[in-house]
């Protein structure tokens, strides 16, 4: 399956369920969810296929609830 076919299918499913997204957006979500476990950032790097760890870190989004829980541990 080509990248264009995957993008088309993903967008079609997004339209059916009523939200706008993309496969690239999904990668950000996967990286963020993996770091909630917490997983090793290098494992996430390998799963996403990044050569540079700084690229992986850019995919991980701030989760307000996770930040709140961490602060509450202090």
N, C-alpha and C positions, 0 to 999 in steps of 0.2 A: 504494500500500500504506500503510495507516495505521500509526501508532506501536504500537497495540495488537496488530495482526497481526504486525508485526516482532518485538515482544517475545515473543509466543506461539511463533513459529517458532524464535527464538533459544533459548528455554527448552526446546523440544522437542528440538532438536539437541543442546543441552547434556546433556539426560537420556540421549539415545541414546549419546553418547560417554563418559558417566560422570563429568561434572564439573558443578558448579553455577556459573553465571555469569549475566550480564545484558548487554544492549546498553550500558548505562552503564559497566559494568566494562570492557567492550571499548574504550570511548573512552579510559580511563586507560591501557590497554595500548598503544594506538596512539600516544598522546602520548609515552609513555616510550620506545617503540621509535624514534620519529622523532628524539628528542633523542639517541639513541645514535650517530647518523650522523657528526657532529652536524649537525642542521638548525638553522636560525635559529628562535628561539623565536617570532618574529613570523609565520613561515610556519605553524607549528603552530597559533598563535592563529587565523589565517585559516581553516585547514582544519577546526578544531573550531567555528568560528563564534562565538568569544568577542569581545565588545566590549572587555572589560577584561583586560589581560595578567595581572593577578594571579589571575584565574580559571584561565587556562591553566597558570600555574605550579603551581597546586594539583592539576592533573591529572598532572603529571610526578612519578613516584615515584622514590625513591632506589634505584639499582641498585648493590648491594654490589660486584659485579665491576667496574663502571665506576668507582666510587670508588677501588677498589684499583688499577686501572690508572693512574688519574690521579695517585695518591700515588706510585706507582712511577716516574713521570716526574720527580719532584722530585729 
